[in-house]
Amino acid sequence: MDVCAGCVAMAMPLTLKSEFGLRDDLIGVIIGTTTIVYMVASTLTGMLADRWGPIFVLKTGVLIIALDCLVFSLSKNLGLFILCAFGSPLGHAFFWPAFQAWFSADVDRKEIARRLGIFAVGWSIGLNVIGPKLSGDLMEKLARAPFSASWIIAVGVFLFFQIFKPELKRHEVHPTQEADEIYPVEIRRKFLTGARLANLMAVYALVTMRNFVPLLCVDWGLSPSSIGTLIMILGVSHSLSFLVLSMTHRWHYRLSYLMSGQFLGLLGLLSFALGGMFWLQHGESGASSIAVPLVLPALVLSGLMAGIAFMSSAFYGLFGEEEKGKNSGINESVIGAANVLALYLGGGAVYSMGSFGPYWVCSFMIGLFILIQLRVLRRVGKAA
């Protein structure tokens, strides 16, 4: 389903520009507004998953996505095409909180972490690597082909759940008993709050790098293939951090792990912003030669920060919590809010501060939220 999302995310704005002739700023407003739809809807659909059952809600989401992609592929009307741009995030808002509630029901701590790791690696590769690559290749052959491919994927996923009715292994555990025996509820809730704040800033940094670094790379004269490789490194770092965290449990309820990931991300962004300022002061010469060593550490560390923060936020919202759909929905809403912040604050920073403005603003925001988290978690430290 994230291959589906990655295909549409790349093909939709390109189609609005190439076929319908919309300006870049209008396309940016449309993308930002669709992200708000996802942010608001995720919390509501997560609660629906707790009430109606996650399988019913996620299948509803797949049907919305399938219908949306079908209309995307056939529509020649601009108004209908823009309406579909809002339908896509709505369908995904139904799917992802319910999916997380489904795979995390009635399993112990280690199994939740393992499944979260598999899930996170899957969505990171699907959204950041396979989806954009597939979309670009298909668009070269036929302009609306990415939407048709996404329709096929969505129909296939719906039929899989409808025909095979998959069941996951469950453990004989009470939803909160194991958690209560290991960690007091007060500690769990504080870590959940801190991790959500960390996730907000980590995804904000990730989206900032993914959207604004390619624009810088164009100014530096890098080829499209080189730009794609750099952004792929961001996704690879993201995915590898998920994989490593799924193989160990030492980070559970450890403030040092949550903070270290954010400090590393902050270090990467500051080094990039300072390096860019130094480069600008020295005549902007040798852009293509300095680009890769300047941006690579920031991409790697931003991906690492996002991996630690997302896993923490998702795990703390699922382990020992009965309203798994609601908590997953809030987590997805945090991700949506981070996307909105990145698009609007980043655009404003470019306009007012220049090409390296988004990274200065992002660094400031991460530092501010680290202080807020330390205040929330100052009496927690290591879990008892």
BELTA-V149938 format. One record per helix or strand of 3 or more residues. SS is the DSSP state (~ for helix, > for strand). FROM is the first residue (numbers start at 1). TO is the last residue. Records with the same first field share a line. If there is no record, write none. Layout:
# BELTA-V149938
SS->FROM-TO / FROM-TO
This chain:
# BELTA-V149938
~->2-18 / 24-52 / 54-74 / 78-103 / 109-141 / 145-164 / 177-182 / 185-219 / 224-246 / 255-281 / 287-318 / 324-353 / 357-377
